[in-house]
């Protein structure tokens, strides 16, 4: 029996494909998929994101509200990424922080903002199965 995993696909507007490409590849370690002058596929943590060149659809930081996307990484990978981002002098939207330290719900998170103000939440759970109640 063949088992396939599910892959999320997200799509959103950016104001400049080249600056967005540099951010996702250089800062977050994404790989480039298909690309053309109007859009670009990036592969990030096993998922596909399509960046559409739509500068008129890009919202300002003040108009974002709670809109964001994110990923849950293994704890060690979260820590490494936070260090890499700090070393590149990229700006955190919200600095890395640990919540509920020492409890079964211990979690870490930070927020980034890409060059088009798309907000990205990067989290880690010390005990993923307990925190998300996986298998219940």
N, C-alpha and C positions, 0 to 999 in steps of 0.2 A: 504494500500500500504506500503510495507516494504522499508525503506530507509537504504542503507548501505553507509558507507563512504569509500573513497579510501585510501589505505595504500601503501605507498612507500616501496619498497624493494631495499636496496643498498647492494653491495657486494664488498669487497676489501681485499687485502693481508695484513697480519700482520706477524711479525717475531717471535712472541711468544704469544700463546693463553692465557696463565695464566696472563701475565702482561697486556695484552689488556683487558682481562676480569675485572681485578682489576680497571683499569682506567675507563672503561665505567660504571661499577657498583658503585664503591666508589666515583668517582668524579662527574659523570653526572647523577647518579641515575637510570641507566638502569636496566632492569630485564633480567634474563637469560631465553632463550627459549631452543630449542633443542641444544644438543652439542655432539660431538664425538671427537676423537683425531685429526681429520683433519680440522674441522670447528666448529664455535660456532655462534648460533643466539642470538642476543640481541634485546630487545624491548626497543626502545628509543623514547619518546614523541609520542607514538602511532604508530611507524613505525618499520619495521624489518630491521636489519642490520646483514649480515652474514660476519663474520670475518674468512677468509680462511688462514690457516697456509701455507704461501708461502713466506718464508724469502728471496728467490732469486728474488721475484717480488717486494719487498719493495724498493721504491725509496729513495734516500738520501734527506735531506732537500733542498739541492741546486738544485736537479733535479725535484722538485715538480712543479715548475712553478706556475700557478694559480689554479691548481687542488685542489679542496676542496669540502666538502659538508656542509650543514648547516641546521639550523632550525630557524623559527621565533616564538618566545615565547611571551606570554602576558608580558606587561611592568613589572609588579610586579614580575613575575616568573624570568624574565631576571635579575632583580636586586638581587633577592634572590640567584640565581645560581652564579652570579658574586661574591657575598659575601662568599658563600660556597667554591668556588674555591680558593679565597684568603685565607680563613681560613685553607685550607688543604695544603697550600704552593705549590700547583700545579703551573706549569709555564704557564703563558699566552704566546701565540705566538704574540699576540698584546693586550695590556691592554684595559680594558673596556673604552669606549669613547662614548660621546653623540654628535651627529651632528645635525645641523639646529635647535638648541635649541630655543624654543618659537615660532616655525613656524608650520604650518600644516604638514610639512614633517619631524618633529622631529623624530630621530631614534637613537638607541643605538646599539653598537656591540662590540664584542671582538672575538678573534680567539684563539683557543687552538690547540695543536698538540698532538695526541695520541703517545704512545711509539714507533709506527712504522712510525712516521712522517706524518700520515694522518691528514690533516688540517681540522678543524671544525670551521665554522663561526656561531656564535650565535647572533641573532639580535632580536630587538623589535622595534615596531613602536608605537609612542604615539597614533596615530589615523590610525589604519590599513586600514580602508576603504578608507580614503582620500589618503594616501600614495600609496597604490597599485591600486587605482581606481577600487575597487571592485564594481560590479553592474553597471558598465558603458558599 
